[in-house]
Amino acid sequence: MNSRTLISQLKIKTAYGNFPENVTDITTDSREAGPASVFVALRGHQVDGYSFIPQAVEAGCRFIVTDRYIELPEDAGLLIVKDPSKVASLFSGYIYDFPHDSQTMIGVTGTNGKTTVATMIHNLSRSLGKNSAYLGTNGFMINEDRYDSINTTPETTKLHKRLKEANDAETEVFTMEVSSHALKLGRTFGIDYDITIFTNLTQDHLDFHNTMDEYGYVKGLLFSQMGQDVRDRKYIVLNNDDGWSQRYSGMTPHEVITYGFDATADFWPSDIEGTLEGFNFTLNTPDGPFRINSPFIGYFNIQNLMCAIISEWLQGYSLERIAAAVSAMEPVEGRLEVLDPHLPVDIIIDFAHTPDALEKIIDTVEPFVTGRMIFLVGMTGERDMTKAAEMGRISTRADYAIFTPDNPANDDPRMLVEALEQGASHENHRSFIDRAEGIQHAVDISRPGDTIVLACKGREPYQIMADYVKVPHRDDLLALDAAYRKYRSEEYDYDGD
């Protein structure tokens, strides 16, 4: 991409020095900068990219974008702009040739359910024969190939790179989770979504958004930024059971499709039957009723599945074909996932880390518990502490609760578990500073017929410790190892692999 062409896209800017004739890459990370790169210095939530300009220049970068003057070598170009974040998005589009234009773009937002919905859509797309990409908490996937991803929604230059990688692999649909952080920080500027989905809004991230109203309206940016051209067929899928949907419906001129648990929604379930192996139901739709047999557990997963089904229906697939594809799906990893069913105890992992999500897990699992429910919950470091006591209260709905830290970062782990303890409604609980010890304890005290629920991390493969060091950690592997060691003895007649 010609540097002059890029610069000419801006009406207001100040340019100093000498820019390279062409660039092929753009980044906001000085460690990735090179002679063919544009380096954009962003003011981040924790660090200011301006302070890393010397490192980018040292690495050979000669095209710097920032909002303040800095002295550079004579052979480098400095472009001062009002909003580097918007410029990063604009330049990324031109450098990578607007890769979202040739894919069906689906964005999923909400407090809970983003990962599950986006993963369901990805898996359904594959079952229906489409090349598909997914980006979110569980990483980045092109068809069945998985790659690591740092944030739920990466910053704009990394996001555009992922879009280009998917486009180069000839994907037809790109489904991504869209976090409120990403919307507020402008990470999704310039992404032209075809379908957007809202799951729900409950308390979370008030350390970042301050109030629920701010949090809710930031989520609404996903819908308000879909444009005004009604000739461009776009769709918004909203949760009819959540009061925010009415507000979001008024933020866009595009067609709204609703889902929910009563007949006022466009899509709604009836005749629901469920076990720990899956929920089946009749889906009532504008095209008539269809029986859905699914491997997903819980009423909230019926909502999530309706989102995925609607997204495929909006892309032109018949509901008969979609229903057949759903019956062949696998559960979403780490989301209300039942581990080895051969064990004499049920071990369930989930990513839930908000009061609403924890409540829904217990509501879902409780009817199937034959012994005791042992419930382990963690409080995340450097997050909204106002929800901790409520999380502790909900966890003690179980027969036995275990409190641990979850990604404590630079917070005191003991302070995190004490905050959970403040909400406990009975004394049948215990706290551990080390989450792995808490998991071991859950298995140690279990008896055949008990149900162990490990909340907050799902299959997240690390703990974020002091100085943001990521230490390997897997709830599922730790729990299975402990259970195999305990229940492989002849006493319990365990016959699993």
Steps between C-alpha positions, in 0.01 A plus 500: 500500500635840397563726800376810319174325421451418867578852618270649237200328663520750788381858471651616828855399582852635538789321333869531580805334347529240229266204469587170329356467152298187586390307808358149530415474868355701790531444874448661840766276657854636469636144527329417169614812316746485212619690189177426309269582792282785612523538878196660665553624854174450693415615850404169659315417820829432680783630276554778247641387165666841460775388739582206271561705185882491550491119508299490178747734332792295631340193335508680164147641484488827305126580503378616843143608583433679829305792650808691626829620362817299558845549350583229243796424272501693171418189298181431699153643456276623785125535443316687777123439506209573732393139556770234444250220573277599208802547276627153595167354389491703178857416403452132592208482262702639211818304575314167527250582223186506720484123551162515678331600173522147358379316813169493684589685819319400820557684829376368835481720810353470850618429853460123488480254213724672242746213476231233493292674232799583280637146531159349423477714185849395394424132554162524327663674205748214471220243523318680221808476279637853525859610557478690826710706741444571870669762719445541872580380850582150379756631250497532122381219276499448124284195446649245745840667541535690827742784586554699820341841546585741783172691536135410444503771232855598388598858431422620151823421311513142637130461425551600137793260472278217621237599248761492223625156610144371490436662165821350357367159615180572303269500799141590425393609848692663784337490844651701782431593858476876550583611853390827658868589547554463127200718416598775742866499389411499130658164419216414261504830310460431129363146530191467281275247675219322317339340806532613861372312805418606857493231771428683829621775730578438868748647748862476392796724413383791718867559578527611136156648421409649841121458462262245350354769273843576353570129464169445323531790260857402408364158400249683282781642286513164321149558365513876446820468294344267240425794273192668355485350152193275511578376148788312663312209658614469861336337802500550876412202723377605846405322822129567550533413871750780572376858547799648318383348171226760465761777519731325256216452252468878478871546428490357147287523183569135416263209552481359853435131571420402859533179699378418850292273720153623418288528187557875460845419355555405135674178614395328825524148649233269637474134611843516662660178622845483662770286656872546564551357150303773323177697464237434232215735412258620234619823338209720393603719205355721224535190278312274741602264785813282486622239748855571619711225657816650649801395711481827697395523864283767662233753414758771432659272241162476329524879465857473372404230251208706370750778419714258299200353318368846410840608365504206258135555403581863417773375266244303301507149647172316559406426859464131411864487395614706800313273744670195350841666538429592865434136591853409387677778694738451792474696831701822518829441680516651846140621498288289737712207384456166676835325532550122474146353547648166613600649836273432799480879556388763250774761442382807312712797390376840387632850428226678700644784709204735560217467753239445227706229329570319828129506584416348163756222541357396836143520366603276211699240692289477817217284359750230398699481826447165677751551781656829612591799286858619562545841341839668446508868405783750450523877522702667225770748594492866397129485412169627634507392866140604563379169356717279725268470800204418275707232326582354841133502600392323181775240535372404845173392344703182451545251781869586523683802356869551431643851452824566307667782305459509121775676304597711806758706306634764741216471752551317829352149453396490865304824457317347201383191688405707805277712276320183388468382860314820592194377309489141628156404628616193698820375660548195280777651291878521486749735335831436325758752382613250234219407259664165421481409870133594500433266208686218673292560814176487301589153372639382837173568683276364223306176518342294220185674383628850579522779243809724491465831317818699423396850398676803352775358275364230271799375299701819537859368496666735751479704818604867477724562799700798633652725233251340254709183470295218350551172686372179334177379658205286386199439723388200297837321500558561871153371589524192279844411631376522859184304421684223314740457790214482748240299311718247323524303824302176519287653776308708246492256206598774251521351151589808294803528272 
